[in-house]
Amino acid sequence: MRPSSFLPSQCCRAEWLDADHYVTSIGYNLAIASISEPSEFEFLEGHSQTISAFAVSKDKTLLASGQAGKEDANEKSTPVILWDLNSRRQIMVLRGHKGAIKNISISEDNRLVAVSTDISTNIWIWDTQEQDLAMFLDPGVIPSTICFAGTNKNEWNLHITYDRRLCEYVIKFDHRTFEYSEKHDLYTNPTNGYFRSYTSSCGEFPYFFAGSVSGEVSIYNATSRTLRTFVEIDQFALASMVVLDPKTIAVGGQSLSLVTGDDTNWKCSKQVKFDAPISFMSYFNGRFLIRTEDTCLYLVDGKSLRSQKILDGIRAPVLSVTCNNRIACAALGKTGTALLNVSGPISLITIVNVQSKTVCAMPNNDFIVGLLDGSLVCLKENGSIAYRTPSIHRGPITALCVTKEFICSGGEDGFLRLVTHQSRSLVNESLVHNGVVHQIIPAEGFPQRVHSVAADRTLTTTEITTGKRICQQVGTGRIGFQACQQFKDGEGEVIVGMGDGSLKAYDWPRKGIIFEERTPDGLQINSIALKPGNGRVLACAGVCEYISMIDFQTGSWSVFGPAHTLETHSLCWSPDGKILLSAADDGLALWKF
């Protein structure tokens, strides 16, 4: 089972595959989605680190993707994977690169793949036909961009920008000796010593185009390797460029700009501005696909430049999530607090400017938000603020528990603090833990008591009105208590998710472990959630990229995913038990059951 829909939190490249599908990267995985359902992804697994660069061939049949580091401690190189996009399968794995993959370019005939990294001056040239390394190129400095622009029979032109300079490599293959050779020349820059630092490039014979950090496009003649002219676009770095035809290019900075001309007569003919600078763009069949720095995805008509936002990303790592049957609320740290529609494919409604670390749903469908400044905010479903309390913690609020009578909050200092719905101010406080409070839940059958787990490796039951500790379970060794839930079917055991990937059931209010289970992956658990309506089904998530689920009645485990390739912080069921939300550093996933 895979997530029904996903909202990414990172700004990743998006490339057209065909008229209705695009590919992007989410953490360790490549993700393919349709334009009509842009948040419903098909994942391609294969990488063991975050994907740092990928490229799609001109005919949309080949994809090369590279990651940010080695596969494991025993490996000495960083892999690049070649994919057949028709079958969605790996073709081969290219090894030998040092450092994080920074740039990948595929030749127009799919014969060569050029790869550069962030720490090596080498450029690896791979022959996909021979399935072997063709040669190394070494410009002497780390390349900023690499771009194939021009292909003849057994001859390829690779353009490189580095250290405010441009260089053209002509790579030749001798079919008689089966050997590759190269020659290279620097582009001349007749501007009396004024050099531009280049951030993007593209080419179409006889021109080569380079975008600078100062928002200018430099236009070179590829035959003579001389600067013909430059065009000022805007005040932002030009992060992406695409050739539409030999006399028209699209440039992405703060705006999408069309630059047209011939030889020295070039000008910016059209522009459309976005809310955030453009990070990546792709062009196919008369339409642009544009990713902006705020993680939004736009579809833009190539002629009129009319834009349509098709996906609004979550914009920041998700620290906590809660929901009712229609609306979800997510804490995004300093970015704010997001409200999302979860009745269909997950979509962003709005981001409220309250800096949050944890959230909790109220019985009346409002949301309580714990802020970084130690205060509480009550949010309505429409994003309006019902009320805001004074600061009740001397630091961020890290855990929340809401009942019909009160709100209990935990902080980094180990205190539990009580706020009633009527007073909306601090009523009582007690120092319960000696570390950061991870989670607070109400004690079943005792309206004035709560259970809490914290970084001091304790599970504590507290009489919240008096601050008295009723019961405390202490962990053994250095394994911490990460999350807790309590059965609601009369048994009353408190289930604790542990840092070693185990689940322990404590016989509350007596001390002692009744039983223990271990997740299939055996990795640290960060969050657990009991399914409503069936108090014996528990979902677990943490460091592993999969969601594990156990039915305590049968003792059987189920594994779903992959979901997140970065650490999962929070799980939440909808009240009807049909939706599970998982929040992680790489975004927010929605699962339907």
N, C-alpha and C positions, 0 to 999 in steps of 0.2 A: 504494500500500500504506500502511495506517495501523497504529499500534501495536495489538497484540492486547489489551493491558490497560495501565492507567496508574494510578499512585498519586500524588496531588497532594501538594505540600509546603506549600501555602498554604491559609489558611482563607478559603474563598470561599462566597458565598451559594449555597444550593441551593433550588430551587423545584419543586413538583409540576407536571407537564404533564398527566398522566392517572393512572389508578390504578396503572400499572406503570412509568412513566417520570418522570425528573426532569431538570432542566437546571441546570448550574453553569457557572462560568467557570474556565478554566485558562490563565493568561497572557493571550495576545492572542485566544484562541478561546473561543467558547461550546461546551460539551460536553454531550451528551445521553446518558443511560445508563438502563438498566432496573434495577429494584430487585433482580431475580434475579441480574443480573451487573453490580454497581455499579461495577466498575473497567474495564469495556469501553465506550468512549465513541465517539459519533459527533460529529465536530467541525464547527462552523459557522465558516467563515473570513470575515473582513471587516475586522477591526480591525488597526491598525498599532502600537498601544500596549497595555499591560496594561488589561484591562477593570476599571474601578473601581466600576461600579454597573450593575445591570440590574433590570428589573421585568417581571412577567408579568401579563397582564390577568386579570380575574376569570373569564372564560369560557375561558381557556387557549388562545386563538387568536392573541394578539398578544404580542410580546416587544420591549422597548426596551432597548438596551444602550449604555453610554457608556464611554469610555476615559479614561486618566489624562493624556493630553497630545495635542498637535497631531499630525497625520499625518506632516508633515515640516517642514523649515525654511521652506518657501515658504508653508505654510498659516498663516492667522491665527486659526483657531478650532479647537475640539475637536468632532468629530462624535458624534452619537447615531444608531445604526442601528435601524430598525424591521424586525422579522422576522415573516413569516407562519409560524406554527409548524406548520400543516398541511402546507405544501409545503416547509418548511425553507429558504425563500428570503427575500432582502432585499426589502422593500417600498419604502423610501426612506431617504435619509440626511439628517438634520437638522443644519444647520451654523450657526455663529455664536456658539457658547458659548465663554466665556473661562475657561481653567483646567481642572483635572481635574473630570470629572463626579462629583458627590457624591451626589445624590439624584434618583431618577426615580419618578414615580407616574403610573399610567394610570387614567383615569376608568372608572366601572363600565360605561358604554356604549361604551367604546373610542374615543370621539370626541376627547378631549383627552389630551395627554401633557405633564406638567409636569416641567421639568428645572432643577436648580440645581447650582452648581459650588462649588469650595472657595475661590475668591478674589473672586467677584462677588456683589453684593447682589441682582442681578436673578434673577427666576424666569421662564424661557421657557415660554410656553404655546403648544403646537403643536396645530393642527387637522388630524387625520389624514384627515378627509373632504375638506377643501379642499387638503390637502397643502401647507400654508403656515403661517407664524407667525401665530398669532391675536393675541397681545399680550404685553407685558412686565408683570410685577409687580415692584415694588421696595419691600420692607419697610424698606429702609435699613440692614440688617445682613445678614450671611451666614446663611441658614437652617440650622438643625440637622437638621430633618426636614420633609418635605412629604408630605401624604396627602390624596387625594380621599376624602371621606366624605359622600355624599349627592348624588344626581343626579335632577333633574327634567327635563322637556322644555325644552331650550335653556337650562338653568340647572345650574350645578355648584358644589358647596361644596368649597373647598380649604383644609385646615387646615395651619398652619405653626407650628413651634416655633422660637424663636430667642432668644438672649440671656436665657434663663430666662423667656420670655414665650410666650404663645400668641395666634395671630391667625387669624381666619376670613375668607377671601376668598370672596365670592359672585360668580361669573363668569356673565354673561348674554350670550346671542347674540340679536341682533335680526334675524329672518329677512327683515324688510322692507328694512333698510339693509345687511345682511350685515356688521355691525360688532359687535365685542365691547366690553363694558363691565364694570366691576368696582366693588364697594364692599367695604369691610373694616371689621372691628371687633375690638378686643382683648378677650380673655377677662379677666374680673375675677378677682382672687385675694384673697378675704377672709381672709388669714392674717396680718394686721398686719405686712406687710413681708417675710414669709418667702417667698422665691422658690426654686423648685426648678430645677435645670439638667436639661433634658429630653434623653434619648438615643434615645427611640423613641416612636412614636405609632400609633394606629389609631382608626377610628371606625365606628359603626353608629347611625343615627338612632334615638332622640334623644340618644345619648351620644357623647362623645369621650373617649378614654383616652390618657394620656401617661405614659410610664415615665421615672423620674428616675435620675440618676447615683447616688443614695443608696439605690436599691432600693425605691422607693415607686411605686405607681400612683395618679395623680391622675385622678379621674373628674369630668367636666364635663357639664353639661346643654348640648347644642349649640344649643337654641332660645334660652335666656336667656344663654348663654355665662358661666355661673357655676360655681364649684367646688362640687360636691355633697359629696364626701368623698375621702379617700385611704386606701389600704391598704398596709401594710408587707409586703413580700414577703421579701427577704433583704438581705444586706449588700453585694451586688454590683450594678453598674450593670445596668439592664434594657435589653438590647441589641435585643430583638425582641418584638413583640406581634402577636397575631392575634385577630380577632373570630370566635367560633364561632357565636353567635347574639346577639340584642340584650341578653340577660341573662348572657352568659358570654364571657369572654375568656381567652386563654392568654398567659402572660407568661414570657419567657425571661431568666433571670439566671444564677445558679449552679445553679438548679433550674428545671424546668418546672412552672409553677403555674397552676391553674385558679382564676379569680376570678369569683364569681357574686354576683348580687344584683339590687336594684331601687332606684332613686332614691338614698337615702342609706344603705341597708342592704346594704353589699357586704362580702364576706369571701373569704379564700383557702380554698377547699374541699378541694383536692388538691394534692399536690406529689410530684415525683420528682427525685432529685438525680443529677447526672452527675459524672464525674471532672474535668471542666473546665467553665468557664462557657460558656453558650450564646452563639453569635455570630449565627446566623440560624435561623429556623424557618419552615416552611410547613405549611399544613393543607389536606387535601383528602380527601373521602370517608371521614371518620371516622378518619384517621390523620395523625400529625405526621411531618414529615421535619425532622430537627434536625442542624445542623452546630455542633460545639463548637470551642473555640479551639485544641484539640490536633489539628484537622483530621479528627476522626472524624465519621462520619455514622451517625445513629441513626434507626430506624423505631419510632414509639411509637403504641400503641393509644390512641385518643382517650377511651375510657371507663375502661379499667382503668389506663392510663398505664404499662403494661408495655413496656419498651424492649428493642430488639434492635439490636446494633451490626452494621451491614451493610458498613461500609467503615472501615478504620483507615488514616488517611493517614500519610505518611512524616514529617510534623511539622517538617521543616527542609530547607533546600536540600541536595541530595545532592552531595558533593564528589568521591566516588570510589565505584566499584562493581566487584565481582568475583563470580564464581559457579562452582558445579559444575553437574551436570545436574539437581539438585533444589533446592538452597538458594543464595540470593544473600546477600552481605554488603555493606552500604553505609555509608560514612562520612558522618556528619551533623554534624561539627564539635562544638560544645559540647553539642549535644543528646544525643550518644552514638553508638552503632553499631547499625544495624538488621540483623536477620536476616529474610529473606523467603522465602516459598515460591514457586518459579517453575516447578513441575511442571505447574500449571494456570494459571488467571488469577492474576496476581501478588497476593500478600496478605502482610501483615505478620505475622510470628511473634512477635517480641519486640524491644525496644530495650534493649541492654545499656549500662549506665552507664560507658562508657569513651569519653572525648572523643577523636575520631579525625579525621584528615585524609586518610588514604589506606589502602587495603586491598589484599590480594593473597591468592589462593587457594594452598593447599599441595597437593602431590601426594597426600596422604592425606585430602583433603577437609576438613581444618581450614582456618582462615583466620588470616592474620597481619594485625594491625591496627597502623598507625603512629599514635601518639598526639600530642596537642598538646604534651605535656610532654617529648617526646623519647624515650619508652620504647616498647617493643613488647609487644603482648599476643597470645597465641594463643587463638582462640575455637573451641570445638567447635560442631557443627551445632545442638546443643540450647541454645546460649547460655551454657554454662558456660565459665569461664576455665581453660584448661589450664595456662598459666604466664604470668608477666609479668616482663620483664627490668628491670634498673635503667635509669635514664635514660642513653641513649647519645648523644643530641644536645642541644645547647644551644638548643633551640627545637623547633618542630613538625617532625615527619617528613613530607616532601612526596612521596617516591617510594619504592617498594619493589620488590624483585626476589627471588623465592624459587626455589631449586632443591633437589634432593635433598640437597645437601651444606651449603648456607649460605643466610643471609638477608642481602641487601645493601640498605642504606637510605641515602637521600639527604635532606639537610636544606636549610633556608633559607640556611645558611652556605656551601653549595657542597661540603661534605664528603661522601664516601662512607664508610660504616662497615660493617664485616663482623661478623656474629654467626653462629656455627655452631649447628646444632640440638642438639648435645650440650652445648656450654658454656653456651648461652643468656646469654652475656655478651659484651662487646666484645672482639674478637680483633685487629682492625686498623682503622686509619683513614687516610685520605689526602685532602688538599685537591686536588680534581680540577677544580672549577669556581669561578668568581668570582661566582656568582649562585645563585638558587634552582634546585634540581634538579627538573626537570619529570617525567622518566621514566627508569627503568632497566630494561633487558632483558638476558637472558643472551646471550652470544655463541655462535652455533651452531658446534659442533665444537671449542670451547675451554672446557672446564668451569670454568676458573678466571678467565675474563674476562667482563666486562660492557660493554655500550654504554650511554651515558647522554647525555641532552640537558638543557640548562639555560638559564637566562635570560641567560647570557653569550654566547649565539648560537654555541655549539659543540656538536659531536657528538664524544664522546670514548670511546675503547676503553681499558679499564683492566685490568691484571693485579691482581685484587682482593686476592690474598694478599700482594703486595709493595707495592701502591699505585703501581706504575709505569704511566705512560701509554704505551700501545702505538701509538696512532694518534689524531690529532685533526683533525677537519674544522671549518673556521671559516667561518661565514656571511659573505656580503657585504652591505654596507649596514647598515640598521637592522632588517632583517627577522629575527625570532627563530625558533629551532627550538623547536617546541612538543611534539612527540611523535615516537616512533620505533618501528619494527618491523623484523624481519629475515626474509627469505625462508628457508624450511626445505627447499627442494627441491634444494639443492646449488649454487645460483647464489651465494647469500651476500650479495646486495646488502642494504644497510640503507636502508629507506624512512623519510624524515623528513617530518612534517607541518609546514608553515610558517605563519607569521603572515600571509602574503599570500594564503592559500588554495591554495598549490601543494604538490605532492608531489615530492620529489627523491630519486632513487635513487643512493646513493653506492657506488662500487666498493671495498668493504672487502676486505682491509686496505689496498689501494692508495688513494691520494687521487684525487678527481675525481668528477664527476657523470656517470653513464651516461645517464640520461634524466630528463625532467621532465614531470609532468602537472599540469593545473590543474582544480580542482573546478568544477562548473557554476556555483556561486554566486560563486566567487572571494573568499569571506570567510575570516577567520581560522580555522584548524584548531586545535582544542584536544586532540583525541584521535583516534587511529587504531587499528584492530584487524584483524589478519589472521584470516580464517575458518579454523578447524581442518579438517583433511582436504582442504583445497584451498588450498595456500599462495599462490595468486595472486589471491585475492579479498580486497579490503581495504575496510573501512567507515571513513568519515570523518565527524566532527561537530565543531561549534564554535559560532561566533556565529550561523550560519544556523539557521533553525527546521527544516530538512530534514536527513535523513541521506543522504549520498552514498556510493555503492558503485561501485568500479571492478574490472573483471576485467582483469588485466594481460595475460592471454593473448590477448584480443581487443581490448583497448584501449577497451572500451565502458563508459560510465557509466550507472548507474541512480540515480534519486532517489526517496526514500520520505518520506512525511510528509503534513501537517506533524506534527512530533513535539513539539518544545519551542519555546516562544516566548521563553524566557529562555536564557541561555548554557549550552550543554552542556559538562560538565567531563570526562566519562569514558564510554568504550565498553568493552563486554566481551562476548565470545562464550562460550557454554557449551562444554564440551569436545567434545560431539557435534556442534557447529555448527548446531544447530536453533534456538537462542535467541540473540538479541542484546539486551543491556540497554544503555540509554542513561540517564545520570544528569545532571540539570541543576538549576538553581535552582528550577524550577517543579515538580520531581518526578522520578519514575522510570518509564520506559516499557519495556515488554517487547514485542519483535518476534519473531514466529515465522516460520521459513523451512523 
